[in-house]
Amino acid sequence: MWFDPKTGTFAILNDKRENLPVERLWCGLAGHAYTSRVQIALDRASAAKGQVAVTCGSADGRLACR
């Protein structure tokens, strides 16, 4: 995923190598990703500094993302 600090846009390449804007980012547990999904905040201030890191894991059967 890329971030354009000039426009504040996050983007990802599709299979045709076209940049598509990302409006939301989420992750979920394998096997039931949609029902266990957690939205991940897109932090533009950190992205502008090149400091975005996300970690996700399972805690007590629930998804925990930081």
Secondary structure as UniProt FT lines:
FT   STRAND          2..4
FT   TURN            5..8
FT   STRAND          9..13
FT   TURN            15..16
FT   STRAND          19..21
FT   STRAND          25..27
FT   TURN            30..31
FT   TURN            33..36
FT   STRAND          38..40
FT   HELIX           44..48
FT   TURN            49..50
FT   STRAND          56..59
FT   TURN            60..61
FT   STRAND          62..65
//
